[in-house]
Amino acid sequence: MLHLFPNGAPLPLLLTVSAVFAYFCGCFNGAVIVSKYILRDDVRNHGSGNAGLTNFHRTFGGPLTAVVILCDVLKAVVALLVSKYLFSAGLVIFISSADTSAFWLPFTKYWAGLFCLLGHMFPCMFHFKGGKGILSGGTIAIMIDWRIALVVWGGFLILTVLTRYVSLGSLWAGASFPFISWYCYPHPVIIVLAFACGGLVVWQHRANIKRLLSGTENKFSFHRKK
């Protein structure tokens, strides 16, 4: 049974605040911020037109790539940690600690992770044109469960190294995320959130799928395009 603090927030309000905060965290797209406001040359005007790490590296390269990585990692970390704090501070759950670990703790991460990805992919402050969510999504996987991170990141790295197609590794990450989540947390609500997260990642790579099938997809290189 779920109880609230006498002066605590009701569950719908906590869900809303957590979702809004996570979304705006996701909106701080590292590739757009660095390229548009530091380099004065929006990355979305180059290459694939995507505001992601791969396109940024191919277009600009250099040490500012590390800034993009840091930004996209930290925003996911902050979104999930704040969500966990909001739920733990706003609710008292009178159930066993085992049940708490099995549902509520991972739920807060999946919930915030979904809205962080939505902010990254569709940032309201950048005309809803963002990235594909791989770096932030990978960070979310690490924060949820090491087993999920192992499957998602392991497959991503193996496929990317063997084929040099970042998109192929990314498709593995998005497609495998809901299934390994299902294995680790077989709760209907969490499964739905996991499929939503993974589905968003795969959907954002639909153009890459067409290029992979036609043999026109670009391979990854550590050297930026001139």
MDAnalysis code that builds the backbone (N, CA, C; Angstrom):
import MDAnalysis as mda
import numpy as np

u = mda.Universe.empty(678, n_residues=226, atom_resindex=np.repeat(np.arange(226), 3), trajectory=True)
u.add_TopologyAttr("name", ["N", "CA", "C"] * 226)
u.add_TopologyAttr("resid", np.arange(1, 227))
u.add_TopologyAttr("resname", ["MET", "LEU", "HIS", "LEU", "PHE", "PRO", "ASN", "GLY", "ALA", "PRO", "LEU", "PRO", "LEU", "LEU", "LEU", "THR", "VAL", "SER", "ALA", "VAL", "PHE", "ALA", "TYR", "PHE", "CYS", "GLY", "CYS", "PHE", "ASN", "GLY", "ALA", "VAL", "ILE", "VAL", "SER", "LYS", "TYR", "ILE", "LEU", "ARG", "ASP", "ASP", "VAL", "ARG", "ASN", "HIS", "GLY", "SER", "GLY", "ASN", "ALA", "GLY", "LEU", "THR", "ASN", "PHE", "HIS", "ARG", "THR", "PHE", "GLY", "GLY", "PRO", "LEU", "THR", "ALA", "VAL", "VAL", "ILE", "LEU", "CYS", "ASP", "VAL", "LEU", "LYS", "ALA", "VAL", "VAL", "ALA", "LEU", "LEU", "VAL", "SER", "LYS", "TYR", "LEU", "PHE", "SER", "ALA", "GLY", "LEU", "VAL", "ILE", "PHE", "ILE", "SER", "SER", "ALA", "ASP", "THR", "SER", "ALA", "PHE", "TRP", "LEU", "PRO", "PHE", "THR", "LYS", "TYR", "TRP", "ALA", "GLY", "LEU", "PHE", "CYS", "LEU", "LEU", "GLY", "HIS", "MET", "PHE", "PRO", "CYS", "MET", "PHE", "HIS", "PHE", "LYS", "GLY", "GLY", "LYS", "GLY", "ILE", "LEU", "SER", "GLY", "GLY", "THR", "ILE", "ALA", "ILE", "MET", "ILE", "ASP", "TRP", "ARG", "ILE", "ALA", "LEU", "VAL", "VAL", "TRP", "GLY", "GLY", "PHE", "LEU", "ILE", "LEU", "THR", "VAL", "LEU", "THR", "ARG", "TYR", "VAL", "SER", "LEU", "GLY", "SER", "LEU", "TRP", "ALA", "GLY", "ALA", "SER", "PHE", "PRO", "PHE", "ILE", "SER", "TRP", "TYR", "CYS", "TYR", "PRO", "HIS", "PRO", "VAL", "ILE", "ILE", "VAL", "LEU", "ALA", "PHE", "ALA", "CYS", "GLY", "GLY", "LEU", "VAL", "VAL", "TRP", "GLN", "HIS", "ARG", "ALA", "ASN", "ILE", "LYS", "ARG", "LEU", "LEU", "SER", "GLY", "THR", "GLU", "ASN", "LYS", "PHE", "SER", "PHE", "HIS", "ARG", "LYS", "LYS"])
u.atoms.positions = np.array([
    [0.850, -1.202, 0.000],
    [0.000, 0.000, 0.000],
    [0.881, 1.246, 0.000],
    [0.471, 2.266, -0.745],
    [1.248, 3.483, -0.900],
    [0.675, 4.598, -0.038],
    [1.529, 5.205, 0.776],
    [1.111, 6.311, 1.632],
    [1.968, 7.531, 1.304],
    [1.424, 8.700, 1.619],
    [2.144, 9.947, 1.377],
    [2.506, 10.600, 2.699],
    [3.574, 11.395, 2.659],
    [3.850, 12.238, 3.803],
    [2.663, 13.170, 4.010],
    [2.368, 13.581, 5.270],
    [1.272, 14.526, 5.490],
    [1.432, 15.800, 4.669],
    [2.657, 16.244, 4.510],
    [2.899, 17.452, 3.727],
    [3.591, 17.111, 2.408],
    [3.496, 15.861, 2.003],
    [4.172, 15.420, 0.798],
    [3.337, 15.671, -0.447],
    [3.950, 15.393, -1.604],
    [3.274, 15.613, -2.872],
    [2.573, 14.337, -3.311],
    [1.403, 14.451, -3.929],
    [0.733, 13.262, -4.463],
    [1.535, 12.685, -5.634],
    [1.328, 11.420, -5.876],
    [2.096, 10.726, -6.906],
    [1.992, 11.382, -8.285],
    [0.797, 11.795, -8.764],
    [0.726, 12.442, -10.086],
    [1.602, 13.689, -10.192],
    [1.677, 14.463, -9.094],
    [2.509, 15.660, -9.121],
    [3.993, 15.289, -9.201],
    [4.383, 14.260, -8.453],
    [5.778, 13.816, -8.504],
    [6.145, 13.320, -9.901],
    [5.240, 12.596, -10.515],
    [5.478, 12.107, -11.878],
    [5.643, 13.272, -12.847],
    [4.790, 14.277, -12.685],
    [4.830, 15.437, -13.587],
    [6.115, 16.231, -13.408],
    [6.460, 16.530, -12.153],
    [7.671, 17.316, -11.884],
    [8.909, 16.568, -12.371],
    [8.959, 15.291, -12.105],
    [10.097, 14.477, -12.539],
    [10.204, 14.464, -14.055],
    [9.070, 14.311, -14.740],
    [9.073, 14.261, -16.202],
    [9.509, 15.589, -16.806],
    [8.975, 16.687, -16.286],
    [9.321, 18.011, -16.818],
    [10.799, 18.325, -16.597],
    [11.297, 18.036, -15.384],
    [12.705, 18.295, -15.095],
    [13.608, 17.460, -15.994],
    [13.280, 16.171, -16.153],
    [14.096, 15.293, -16.988],
    [14.062, 15.738, -18.443],
    [12.904, 16.181, -18.906],
    [12.799, 16.651, -20.285],
    [13.710, 17.853, -20.533],
    [13.673, 18.831, -19.627],
    [14.490, 20.023, -19.830],
    [15.979, 19.732, -19.641],
    [16.303, 18.736, -18.828],
    [17.699, 18.286, -18.767],
    [18.115, 17.755, -20.134],
    [17.248, 16.943, -20.732],
    [17.549, 16.390, -22.045],
    [17.692, 17.438, -23.125],
    [17.009, 18.565, -22.960],
    [17.064, 19.630, -23.964],
    [18.445, 20.269, -24.080],
    [19.276, 20.123, -23.055],
    [20.624, 20.699, -23.118],
    [21.503, 19.792, -23.972],
    [21.310, 19.915, -25.273],
    [22.023, 19.081, -26.238],
    [23.443, 19.599, -26.418],
    [24.422, 18.760, -26.055],
    [25.825, 19.186, -26.100],
    [26.294, 19.586, -27.475],
    [25.914, 18.809, -28.497],
    [26.368, 19.094, -29.855],
    [25.831, 20.428, -30.356],
    [24.571, 20.725, -30.050],
    [23.976, 21.988, -30.501],
    [24.576, 23.165, -29.736],
    [24.689, 23.031, -28.434],
    [25.197, 24.133, -27.606],
    [26.630, 24.489, -27.992],
    [27.480, 23.477, -28.123],
    [28.887, 23.732, -28.449],
    [29.026, 24.303, -29.859],
    [28.337, 23.698, -30.819],
    [28.493, 24.148, -32.208],
    [27.850, 25.516, -32.450],
    [26.680, 25.735, -31.866],
    [25.932, 26.964, -32.146],
    [26.444, 28.160, -31.364],
    [26.832, 27.936, -30.114],
    [27.171, 29.074, -29.266],
    [28.673, 29.234, -29.017],
    [29.441, 28.191, -29.267],
    [30.897, 28.309, -29.117],
    [31.569, 28.394, -30.481],
    [31.234, 27.472, -31.374],
    [31.831, 27.473, -32.711],
    [31.068, 28.365, -33.690],
    [29.893, 28.791, -33.307],
    [29.050, 29.657, -34.138],
    [28.741, 29.017, -35.487],
    [28.536, 27.724, -35.479],
    [28.255, 26.992, -36.718],
    [27.447, 25.752, -36.346],
    [26.133, 25.861, -36.428],
    [25.228, 24.811, -35.969],
    [25.534, 23.482, -36.651],
    [25.776, 22.452, -35.848],
    [26.116, 21.134, -36.376],
    [24.987, 20.567, -37.228],
    [23.764, 21.015, -36.999],
    [22.625, 20.494, -37.749],
    [22.601, 20.976, -39.187],
    [23.492, 21.915, -39.512],
    [23.622, 22.386, -40.895],
    [24.666, 21.595, -41.673],
    [25.198, 20.550, -41.063],
    [26.269, 19.783, -41.692],
    [25.960, 18.294, -41.675],
    [26.614, 17.570, -42.553],
    [26.543, 16.112, -42.552],
    [25.133, 15.573, -42.614],
    [24.804, 14.725, -41.659],
    [23.484, 14.099, -41.619],
    [22.405, 15.042, -41.101],
    [22.823, 16.199, -40.586],
    [21.864, 17.140, -40.016],
    [21.434, 16.784, -38.617],
    [22.071, 15.760, -38.057],
    [21.716, 15.292, -36.725],
    [22.552, 15.987, -35.666],
    [21.920, 16.287, -34.525],
    [22.625, 16.946, -33.428],
    [23.151, 15.912, -32.457],
    [23.982, 15.010, -32.957],
    [24.538, 13.959, -32.124],
    [26.045, 13.980, -32.107],
    [26.614, 13.132, -31.268],
    [28.070, 13.090, -31.100],
    [28.784, 12.693, -32.383],
    [28.263, 11.693, -33.094],
    [28.933, 11.210, -34.299],
    [29.019, 12.295, -35.359],
    [27.905, 12.974, -35.597],
    [27.911, 14.037, -36.604],
    [28.785, 15.204, -36.173],
    [28.784, 15.508, -34.876],
    [29.651, 16.578, -34.378],
    [31.117, 16.221, -34.603],
    [31.487, 14.984, -34.274],
    [32.878, 14.561, -34.442],
    [33.287, 14.576, -35.905],
    [32.414, 14.104, -36.773],
    [32.730, 14.089, -38.199],
    [32.886, 15.499, -38.757],
    [32.098, 16.423, -38.209],
    [32.093, 17.791, -38.741],
    [33.194, 18.656, -38.152],
    [33.366, 18.613, -36.846],
    [34.288, 19.525, -36.179],
    [35.503, 18.825, -35.567],
    [35.284, 17.653, -34.957],
    [36.382, 16.972, -34.281],
    [36.951, 17.826, -33.159],
    [38.190, 17.557, -32.776],
    [38.868, 18.383, -31.789],
    [38.457, 18.116, -30.361],
    [39.076, 18.828, -29.434],
    [38.829, 18.608, -28.000],
    [37.422, 18.963, -27.550],
    [36.700, 19.781, -28.326],
    [35.342, 20.138, -27.938],
    [34.398, 18.938, -28.008],
    [34.832, 17.878, -28.673],
    [34.043, 16.647, -28.681],
    [33.859, 16.130, -27.253],
    [34.902, 16.304, -26.446],
    [34.832, 15.863, -25.046],
    [33.780, 16.662, -24.275],
    [33.603, 17.926, -24.633],
    [32.599, 18.759, -23.980],
    [31.197, 18.251, -24.320],
    [31.008, 17.852, -25.571],
    [29.725, 17.299, -25.996],
    [29.423, 16.019, -25.220],
    [30.425, 15.157, -25.105],
    [30.255, 13.910, -24.361],
    [29.883, 14.198, -22.913],
    [30.619, 15.107, -22.286],
    [30.380, 15.432, -20.884],
    [28.977, 15.980, -20.676],
    [28.545, 16.843, -21.558],
    [27.220, 17.454, -21.438],
    [26.114, 16.406, -21.546],
    [26.218, 15.526, -22.533],
    [25.169, 14.537, -22.753],
    [25.154, 13.447, -21.683],
    [26.300, 13.192, -21.086],
    [26.358, 12.221, -19.991],
    [25.800, 12.830, -18.712],
    [26.253, 14.029, -18.389],
    [25.858, 14.655, -17.124],
    [24.366, 14.943, -17.056],
    [23.776, 15.341, -18.167],
    [22.344, 15.667, -18.121],
    [21.517, 14.429, -17.795],
    [21.944, 13.264, -18.303],
    [21.234, 12.025, -17.977],
    [21.428, 11.657, -16.512],
    [22.647, 11.836, -16.017],
    [22.936, 11.541, -14.612],
    [22.096, 12.429, -13.699],
    [22.065, 13.721, -13.985],
    [21.313, 14.666, -13.160],
    [19.813, 14.347, -13.200],
    [19.294, 14.064, -14.390],
    [17.865, 13.782, -14.535],
    [17.452, 12.584, -13.697],
    [18.231, 11.514, -13.731],
    [17.877, 10.305, -13.002],
    [18.077, 10.454, -11.495],
    [19.142, 11.147, -11.092],
    [19.384, 11.333, -9.664],
    [18.317, 12.218, -9.023],
    [17.931, 13.278, -9.714],
    [16.904, 14.166, -9.183],
    [15.562, 13.444, -9.112],
    [15.259, 12.638, -10.126],
    [14.014, 11.872, -10.102],
    [13.984, 10.919, -8.911],
    [15.093, 10.241, -8.688],
    [15.175, 9.320, -7.544],
    [14.989, 10.073, -6.232],
    [15.584, 11.263, -6.124],
    [15.458, 12.057, -4.902],
    [14.016, 12.528, -4.700],
    [13.370, 12.979, -5.777],
    [12.004, 13.473, -5.664],
    [11.060, 12.391, -5.146],
    [11.206, 11.197, -5.687],
    [10.318, 10.114, -5.269],
    [10.633, 9.651, -3.847],
    [11.901, 9.580, -3.512],
    [12.259, 9.112, -2.165],
    [11.903, 10.140, -1.105],
    [11.964, 11.438, -1.458],
    [11.637, 12.493, -0.499],
    [10.140, 12.749, -0.413],
    [9.416, 12.512, -1.502],
    [7.993, 12.852, -1.533],
    [7.065, 11.731, -1.174],
    [7.584, 10.508, -1.119],
    [6.722, 9.359, -0.850],
    [7.296, 8.495, 0.258],
    [6.419, 7.918, 1.059],
    [6.814, 6.871, 2.000],
    [6.101, 5.609, 1.552],
    [6.844, 4.602, 1.206],
    [6.251, 3.385, 0.683],
    [6.315, 2.294, 1.744],
    [5.166, 1.915, 2.292],
    [5.116, 0.925, 3.355],
    [5.007, -0.479, 2.759],
    [6.044, -0.882, 2.097],
    [6.150, -2.231, 1.575],
    [7.545, -2.722, 1.884],
    [7.815, -3.973, 1.578],
    [9.122, -4.536, 1.912],
    [10.217, -3.882, 1.095],
    [11.422, -3.885, 1.634],
    [12.558, -3.316, 0.925],
    [12.824, -4.041, -0.379],
    [12.494, -5.345, -0.422],
    [12.684, -6.124, -1.645],
    [11.775, -5.599, -2.750],
    [10.509, -5.299, -2.405],
    [9.583, -4.753, -3.388],
    [10.003, -3.362, -3.836],
    [10.548, -2.587, -2.886],
    [11.020, -1.245, -3.229],
    [12.125, -1.329, -4.266],
    [13.075, -2.220, -4.070],
    [14.189, -2.374, -4.995],
    [13.721, -2.934, -6.326],
    [12.693, -3.803, -6.280],
    [12.239, -4.478, -7.489],
    [11.444, -3.569, -8.411],
    [10.774, -2.565, -7.871],
    [9.950, -1.723, -8.732],
    [10.239, -0.233, -8.629],
    [10.088, 0.348, -7.439],
    [10.101, 1.799, -7.343],
    [11.446, 2.419, -7.693],
    [12.530, 1.834, -7.255],
    [13.834, 2.421, -7.580],
    [14.123, 2.386, -9.072],
    [13.972, 1.243, -9.743],
    [14.180, 1.259, -11.196],
    [13.125, 2.069, -11.937],
    [11.889, 2.088, -11.414],
    [10.840, 2.858, -12.087],
    [11.215, 4.327, -12.208],
    [11.733, 4.920, -11.134],
    [12.094, 6.333, -11.181],
    [13.144, 6.603, -12.256],
    [14.041, 5.632, -12.476],
    [15.101, 5.806, -13.484],
    [14.549, 5.662, -14.901],
    [13.703, 4.664, -15.091],
    [13.092, 4.493, -16.421],
    [12.209, 5.687, -16.767],
    [11.455, 6.155, -15.788],
    [10.555, 7.286, -16.014],
    [11.343, 8.532, -16.417],
    [12.343, 8.875, -15.624],
    [13.157, 10.056, -15.945],
    [13.947, 9.832, -17.224],
    [14.436, 8.612, -17.431],
    [15.208, 8.314, -18.640],
    [14.408, 8.531, -19.900],
    [13.145, 8.131, -19.895],
    [12.294, 8.315, -21.070],
    [12.151, 9.787, -21.420],
    [11.888, 10.620, -20.434],
    [11.670, 12.038, -20.712],
    [12.977, 12.769, -21.005],
    [14.079, 12.283, -20.453],
    [15.384, 12.847, -20.804],
    [15.689, 12.578, -22.277],
    [15.386, 11.385, -22.737],
    [15.571, 11.049, -24.153],
    [14.674, 11.900, -25.045],
    [13.437, 12.098, -24.618],
    [12.524, 12.945, -25.398],
    [13.071, 14.366, -25.514],
    [13.634, 14.885, -24.422],
    [14.224, 16.214, -24.463],
    [15.436, 16.269, -25.371],
    [16.249, 15.224, -25.347],
    [17.439, 15.178, -26.195],
    [17.067, 15.094, -27.675],
    [16.066, 14.287, -27.970],
    [15.671, 14.086, -29.367],
    [14.811, 15.230, -29.910],
    [13.958, 15.777, -29.039],
    [13.025, 16.826, -29.474],
    [13.097, 18.020, -28.518],
    [14.225, 18.740, -28.518],
    [14.392, 19.874, -27.590],
    [13.556, 21.075, -27.999],
    [12.705, 21.532, -27.105],
    [11.819, 22.648, -27.427],
    [12.594, 23.930, -27.695],
    [13.754, 24.091, -27.065],
    [14.532, 25.316, -27.241],
    [15.349, 25.325, -28.528],
    [15.404, 24.184, -29.216],
    [16.138, 24.091, -30.478],
    [15.234, 23.583, -31.595],
    [13.989, 24.062, -31.586],
    [13.018, 23.756, -32.644],
    [12.747, 22.254, -32.769],
    [12.840, 21.545, -31.668],
    [12.518, 20.115, -31.601],
    [13.377, 19.269, -32.543],
    [14.553, 19.751, -32.828],
    [15.474, 19.027, -33.712],
    [16.742, 18.719, -32.940],
    [16.831, 17.499, -32.402],
    [17.964, 17.134, -31.561],
    [18.725, 15.928, -32.064],
    [19.239, 15.149, -31.122],
    [20.058, 13.998, -31.464],
    [19.275, 12.701, -31.435],
    [20.002, 11.591, -31.468],
    [19.372, 10.271, -31.537],
    [19.408, 9.525, -30.209],
    [20.053, 10.097, -29.205],
    [19.926, 9.577, -27.851],
    [20.844, 8.443, -27.451],
    [21.888, 8.162, -28.233],
    [22.732, 7.022, -27.916],
    [23.598, 7.268, -26.681],
    [24.285, 8.385, -26.627],
    [25.166, 8.644, -25.487],
    [24.371, 8.820, -24.197],
    [23.325, 9.618, -24.252],
    [22.484, 9.798, -23.065],
    [21.773, 8.497, -22.710],
    [21.298, 7.779, -23.735],
    [20.640, 6.509, -23.491],
    [21.580, 5.483, -22.882],
    [22.829, 5.476, -23.358],
    [23.811, 4.563, -22.783],
    [24.121, 4.887, -21.336],
    [24.125, 6.169, -21.010],
    [24.330, 6.588, -19.626],
    [23.160, 6.152, -18.759],
    [21.961, 6.278, -19.287],
    [20.766, 5.843, -18.564],
    [20.838, 4.345, -18.282],
    [21.280, 3.570, -19.271],
    [21.401, 2.120, -19.083],
    [22.385, 1.793, -17.969],
    [23.501, 2.512, -17.918],
    [24.504, 2.286, -16.866],
    [23.918, 2.583, -15.494],
    [23.131, 3.650, -15.397],
    [22.583, 4.045, -14.112],
    [21.446, 3.139, -13.645],
    [20.785, 2.475, -14.583],
    [19.679, 1.596, -14.199],
    [20.199, 0.287, -13.627],
    [21.075, -0.390, -14.391],
    [21.510, -1.725, -13.963],
    [22.743, -2.113, -14.776],
    [23.758, -2.647, -14.098],
    [24.983, -3.023, -14.792],
    [24.751, -4.132, -15.811],
    [23.748, -4.994, -15.565],
    [23.445, -6.066, -16.506],
    [22.888, -5.504, -17.811],
    [22.033, -4.503, -17.684],
    [21.480, -3.851, -18.873],
    [22.580, -3.129, -19.625],
    [23.433, -2.438, -18.896],
    [24.546, -1.717, -19.522],
    [25.487, -2.670, -20.248],
    [25.725, -3.840, -19.660],
    [26.628, -4.817, -20.272],
    [26.097, -5.284, -21.621],
    [24.816, -5.585, -21.693],
    [24.219, -6.050, -22.946],
    [24.175, -4.933, -23.979],
    [23.706, -3.753, -23.557],
    [23.548, -2.626, -24.477],
    [24.898, -2.142, -24.993],
    [25.824, -1.861, -24.067],
    [27.132, -1.335, -24.459],
    [28.010, -2.404, -25.102],
    [27.910, -3.640, -24.601],
    [28.715, -4.714, -25.168],
    [28.404, -4.933, -26.630],
    [27.120, -5.051, -26.954],
    [26.719, -5.227, -28.350],
    [27.052, -4.026, -29.202],
    [26.849, -2.829, -28.642],
    [27.169, -1.603, -29.381],
    [28.649, -1.568, -29.765],
    [29.518, -1.819, -28.804],
    [30.953, -1.740, -29.065],
    [31.416, -2.821, -30.038],
    [30.913, -4.041, -29.865],
    [31.320, -5.138, -30.748],
    [30.910, -4.856, -32.196],
    [29.668, -4.468, -32.404],
    [29.183, -4.203, -33.759],
    [29.874, -2.998, -34.382],
    [30.091, -1.954, -33.577],
    [30.734, -0.751, -34.099],
    [32.177, -1.023, -34.482],
    [32.902, -1.757, -33.648],
    [34.311, -2.064, -33.933],
    [34.434, -2.981, -35.145],
    [33.576, -3.992, -35.228],
    [33.678, -4.964, -36.313],
    [33.239, -4.393, -37.660],
    [32.227, -3.543, -37.651],
    [31.670, -3.046, -38.915],
    [32.011, -1.586, -39.198],
    [32.395, -0.852, -38.144],
    [32.645, 0.594, -38.214],
    [31.377, 1.376, -38.546],
    [30.226, 0.739, -38.354],
    [28.950, 1.434, -38.494],
    [28.429, 1.745, -37.091],
    [28.524, 3.001, -36.690],
    [28.003, 3.402, -35.378],
    [26.495, 3.181, -35.326],
    [25.845, 3.408, -36.439],
    [24.389, 3.258, -36.484],
    [23.963, 1.818, -36.221],
    [24.742, 0.850, -36.682],
    [24.402, -0.552, -36.453],
    [24.506, -0.892, -34.966],
    [25.577, -0.405, -34.334],
    [25.697, -0.590, -32.897],
    [24.591, 0.118, -32.146],
    [24.205, 1.277, -32.636],
    [23.138, 2.044, -31.993],
    [21.798, 1.336, -32.103],
    [21.540, 0.721, -33.241],
    [20.304, -0.028, -33.425],
    [20.242, -1.223, -32.474],
    [21.396, -1.864, -32.280],
    [21.448, -2.947, -31.292],
    [21.091, -2.418, -29.899],
    [21.673, -1.276, -29.558],
    [21.428, -0.705, -28.232],
    [19.942, -0.433, -28.019],
    [19.316, 0.206, -29.011],
    [17.896, 0.517, -28.874],
    [17.013, -0.715, -28.864],
    [17.329, -1.689, -29.711],
    [16.497, -2.886, -29.820],
    [16.676, -3.826, -28.637],
    [17.887, -3.906, -28.101],
    [18.150, -4.845, -27.004],
    [17.709, -4.299, -25.647],
    [17.652, -2.979, -25.523],
    [17.334, -2.364, -24.230],
    [16.018, -2.864, -23.622],
    [14.908, -2.878, -24.366],
    [13.665, -3.336, -23.731],
    [13.672, -4.804, -23.363],
    [14.375, -5.629, -24.125],
    [14.349, -7.067, -23.851],
    [15.207, -7.435, -22.639],
    [16.364, -6.813, -22.507],
    [17.171, -7.079, -21.319],
    [16.512, -6.441, -20.097],
    [15.796, -5.336, -20.297],
    [15.031, -4.733, -19.198],
    [13.916, -5.674, -18.756],
    [13.274, -6.298, -19.712],
    [12.214, -7.263, -19.431],
    [12.752, -8.405, -18.578],
    [13.956, -8.845, -18.911],
    [14.577, -9.933, -18.158],
    [14.920, -9.492, -16.733],
    [15.458, -8.288, -16.579],
    [15.913, -7.807, -15.276],
    [14.767, -7.311, -14.399],
    [13.764, -6.662, -15.006],
    [12.659, -6.082, -14.247],
    [11.326, -6.437, -14.915],
    [10.843, -7.652, -14.702],
    [9.617, -8.110, -15.380],
    [8.340, -7.545, -14.774],
    [8.245, -6.224, -14.778],
    [7.034, -5.559, -14.316],
    [6.407, -4.843, -15.509],
    [5.098, -4.965, -15.721],
    [4.460, -4.388, -16.916],
    [4.763, -2.911, -17.146],
    [4.740, -2.103, -16.088],
    [4.976, -0.668, -16.242],
    [6.401, -0.403, -16.721],
    [7.349, -1.074, -16.110],
    [8.750, -0.891, -16.496],
    [8.988, -1.394, -17.909],
    [8.352, -2.490, -18.276],
    [8.515, -3.033, -19.628],
    [8.002, -2.035, -20.670],
    [6.861, -1.416, -20.388],
    [6.309, -0.413, -21.308],
    [7.269, 0.766, -21.453],
    [7.806, 1.258, -20.341],
    [8.752, 2.371, -20.392],
    [10.010, 1.985, -21.150],
    [10.475, 0.746, -20.948],
    [11.689, 0.279, -21.625],
    [11.474, 0.197, -23.128],
    [10.319, -0.314, -23.546],
    [10.032, -0.394, -24.978],
    [9.873, 1.003, -25.585],
    [9.347, 1.938, -24.814],
    [9.227, 3.313, -25.303],
    [10.609, 3.919, -25.527],
    [11.514, 3.706, -24.569],
    [12.883, 4.231, -24.705],
    [13.602, 3.601, -25.900],
    [13.580, 2.274, -25.956],
    [14.247, 1.585, -27.051],
    [13.627, 1.902, -28.397],
    [12.296, 1.989, -28.428],
    [11.607, 2.317, -29.668],
    [11.966, 3.694, -30.194],
    [12.109, 4.657, -29.293],
    [12.513, 6.005, -29.705],
    [13.888, 5.997, -30.368],
    [14.819, 5.249, -29.780],
    [16.172, 5.182, -30.332],
    [16.151, 4.560, -31.727],
    [15.426, 3.451, -31.875],
    [15.350, 2.800, -33.189],
    [14.660, 3.715, -34.195],
    [13.592, 4.384, -33.790],
    [12.867, 5.298, -34.688],
    [13.764, 6.431, -35.161],
    [14.581, 6.947, -34.302],
    [15.479, 8.040, -34.676],
    [16.552, 7.586, -35.670],
    [16.735, 6.289, -35.799],
    [17.734, 5.749, -36.736],
    [17.093, 5.182, -37.997],
    [15.868, 5.558, -38.278],
    [15.181, 5.008, -39.446],
    [15.887, 5.371, -40.754],
    [16.450, 6.571, -40.828],
    [17.190, 6.948, -42.046],
    [18.472, 6.127, -42.170],
    [19.100, 5.839, -41.035],
    [20.305, 5.003, -41.052],
    [19.990, 3.589, -41.526],
    [18.823, 3.083, -41.139],
    [18.418, 1.743, -41.575],
    [18.320, 1.693, -43.097],
    [17.730, 2.730, -43.694],
    [17.618, 2.783, -45.158],
    [18.994, 2.814, -45.806],
    [19.909, 3.606, -45.226],
    [21.248, 3.694, -45.806],
    [22.031, 2.401, -45.619],
    [21.829, 1.736, -44.490],
    [22.485, 0.445, -44.271],
    [22.017, -0.577, -45.301],
    [20.731, -0.592, -45.568],
    [20.170, -1.540, -46.524],
    [20.614, -1.241, -47.952],
    [20.814, 0.048, -48.237],
    [21.237, 0.433, -49.593],
    [22.753, 0.465, -49.755],
    [23.481, 0.276, -48.641],
    [24.941, 0.269, -48.696],
    [25.566, 1.638, -48.794],
    [24.846, 2.687, -48.407],
    [25.356, 4.055, -48.507],
    [25.655, 4.686, -47.148],
    [25.576, 3.900, -46.088],
    [25.825, 4.434, -44.747],
    [27.307, 4.743, -44.565],
    [27.587, 5.864, -43.904],
    [28.973, 6.252, -43.636],
    [29.569, 5.411, -42.518],
    [30.832, 5.042, -42.677],
    [31.541, 4.318, -41.629],
    [32.257, 5.302, -40.718],
    [32.419, 4.889, -39.465],
    [33.047, 5.766, -38.478],
    [34.550, 5.874, -38.713],
    [35.063, 7.078, -38.530],
    [36.508, 7.304, -38.610],
    [36.895, 8.260, -37.492],
    [38.102, 8.068, -36.941],
    [38.569, 8.955, -35.893],
    [38.987, 10.310, -36.449],
    [39.080, 10.418, -37.762],
    [39.455, 11.670, -38.407],
    [38.207, 12.342, -38.932],
    [38.069, 13.622, -38.655],
    [36.884, 14.347, -39.127],
    [36.986, 14.614, -40.614],
    [35.840, 14.794, -41.217],
    [35.800, 15.114, -42.645],
    [36.318, 16.525, -42.890],
    [37.046, 16.701, -43.970],
    [37.543, 18.030, -44.318],
    [36.553, 18.747, -45.213],
])
